[in-house]
Amino acid sequence: MVLSGAVERSDAAVAGQLLNGSRACVRDGLAAKEQEELIARLEALEAGLDEQQQGRNGSGYAKF
């Protein structure tokens, strides 16, 4: 549209900058959500490991 003259070059440049900013916000939001999910999974794994170790200690197994 810039090449045809329907849109001013400066207006198109600002629109492009706004789109890039929006894209970065979406990308960062997805990365944050992924990290939160990974933290939750890691905490669940750690809790399960703690339970296993406590169960072994209570049943005569040596603690490592």
C-alpha positions in Angstrom: 0.0 0.0 0.0 3.0 2.3 0.6 4.2 1.6 -2.9 0.9 2.5 -4.4 0.6 5.7 -2.4 -2.5 4.6 -0.4 -0.6 4.8 2.9 2.1 7.2 3.9 5.5 5.7 4.6 5.7 7.1 8.1 2.3 5.8 9.0 3.2 2.3 7.7 6.5 2.5 9.7 4.6 3.2 12.9 2.1 0.5 12.3 5.0 -2.0 11.7 6.6 -0.9 15.0 3.3 -1.4 16.8 2.9 -4.9 15.3 6.4 -5.8 16.3 5.7 -4.6 19.9 2.5 -6.7 20.0 4.3 -9.7 18.7 7.0 -9.4 21.4 4.4 -9.2 24.1 2.7 -12.3 22.9 6.0 -14.1 22.6 7.1 -13.1 26.1 3.7 -14.1 27.6 4.0 -17.5 26.0 7.5 -17.9 27.4 6.4 -16.9 30.9 3.5 -19.4 30.8 5.9 -22.1 29.6 8.3 -21.4 32.5 5.4 -21.4 35.0 4.3 -24.8 33.7 7.8 -26.2 33.9 8.2 -24.9 37.5 5.0 -26.6 38.5 6.1 -29.9 36.9 9.5 -29.7 38.6 7.9 -29.1 42.0 5.6 -32.1 41.5 8.5 -34.3 40.6 10.5 -33.1 43.6 7.5 -33.7 45.9 7.2 -37.2 44.5 10.9 -37.9 45.0 10.6 -36.7 48.6 7.7 -39.0 49.2 9.6 -41.9 47.7 12.6 -41.2 49.9 10.5 -40.9 53.0 8.8 -44.1 52.2 12.1 -45.9 51.8 13.4 -44.5 55.1 10.4 -45.7 56.9 10.7 -49.3 55.5 14.2 -50.0 56.5 16.1 -48.7 53.4 19.1 -46.6 53.9 18.8 -42.9 53.1 21.1 -41.8 50.2 
